[in-house]
Amino acid sequence: MTQQELARSAQYLVQHEYEHARVTRADGRQASLGEFYGDPAVALIDADEQWCAVAGEGLVLCRLGQLFGQCTTYFRQPGEVRWITHLRQTGPFALEWRDEDGVWHTLDFDFDTM
């Protein structure tokens, strides 16, 4: 089985093996980011290493740091699935994502409400 790297920072690594994505801390601890139909396409790790995002069939945001492994999903419910091809961080708790039609969208989130 081959693992593919999607994103790396000083303390974290986001990888996928086929359709399953995971984040690994420098100490070896891992958290699942879920299954993605057709493999995850892209990931990013927050510049302050507070969260990571992985996308393809929808989007999964996952806490890093003390609350490592707590995740929330977006655009993955039947009838609401979005196919995400690119991610970029735009603020401490904000990102932009591009869908298969090439359109960029904004997502601001608050971990206190997740």
C-alpha positions in Angstrom: 0.0 0.0 0.0 1.3 3.4 -0.9 0.7 6.5 1.1 0.6 9.9 -0.7 1.6 13.1 1.1 -1.0 15.9 0.8 0.4 18.5 3.2 3.3 18.9 5.6 4.3 21.4 8.3 6.9 21.4 11.1 4.7 19.2 13.4 2.1 17.6 11.2 1.7 15.5 8.1 -1.5 14.8 6.1 -1.5 11.7 4.0 -3.9 9.4 2.2 -3.8 5.8 1.3 -6.3 5.3 -1.5 -9.5 6.8 -0.2 -8.6 7.1 3.5 -6.9 10.3 4.8 -5.1 10.8 8.1 -3.1 13.4 10.0 0.1 12.4 11.9 1.8 14.5 14.6 5.5 14.6 15.0 5.3 12.3 18.0 3.6 9.6 15.8 0.0 10.0 17.1 -2.5 9.8 14.3 -6.1 10.8 13.7 -8.4 9.7 10.9 -9.7 12.4 8.5 -12.2 10.0 7.0 -12.9 8.3 3.7 -13.1 10.2 0.4 -14.7 8.7 -2.7 -12.1 8.8 -5.5 -9.3 9.7 -3.1 -8.8 13.1 -1.4 -7.5 15.7 -3.8 -5.9 18.4 -1.7 -5.0 19.3 1.9 -3.6 22.2 3.9 -2.3 22.7 7.4 -3.0 26.1 9.1 0.0 28.4 9.3 -0.3 28.4 13.1 -0.8 24.6 13.2 -4.2 24.9 14.9 -6.2 23.0 12.2 -5.9 21.1 8.9 -8.3 20.7 6.0 -8.5 17.9 3.5 -10.8 17.9 0.5 -12.0 16.1 -2.6 -15.5 14.7 -2.1 -16.4 17.5 0.3 -14.2 19.0 3.0 -13.1 17.9 6.4 -11.7 20.3 9.0 -9.8 18.8 11.9 -8.3 20.4 15.0 -4.7 20.0 15.8 -2.9 20.8 19.1 -4.6 20.0 22.4 -7.9 18.9 20.8 -6.1 16.8 18.1 -8.4 14.7 16.0 -11.8 16.5 16.4 -13.2 16.9 12.9 -16.1 18.5 11.2 -17.3 17.8 7.6 -18.8 20.2 5.0 -20.4 19.5 1.6 -20.6 15.7 2.1 -24.3 15.1 2.6 -26.3 13.6 -0.2 -27.5 16.3 -2.5 -24.9 18.8 -1.1 -21.6 17.1 -2.2 -19.1 19.5 -3.7 -16.0 18.3 -5.5 -13.1 20.5 -4.2 -9.9 20.8 -6.2 -7.9 23.5 -4.4 -7.6 25.1 -0.9 -5.9 28.2 0.4 -5.8 29.7 3.8 -7.1 33.3 4.0 -7.2 33.9 7.8 -6.7 32.3 11.2 -10.0 30.4 10.8 -10.8 31.0 7.1 -10.1 29.4 3.9 -11.1 29.5 0.2 -11.9 26.4 -1.8 -12.3 25.9 -5.5 -14.8 23.5 -6.9 -14.7 21.5 -10.1 -16.2 24.4 -12.0 -13.2 26.6 -11.1 -15.2 28.9 -8.9 -13.6 30.0 -5.6 -15.7 30.0 -2.4 -15.0 31.4 1.1 -15.5 29.4 4.4 -15.1 31.1 7.7 -15.4 28.8 10.7 -15.4 28.9 14.5 -14.1 25.8 16.4 -16.2 26.9 19.4 -19.4 26.1 17.5 -18.1 22.9 15.9 
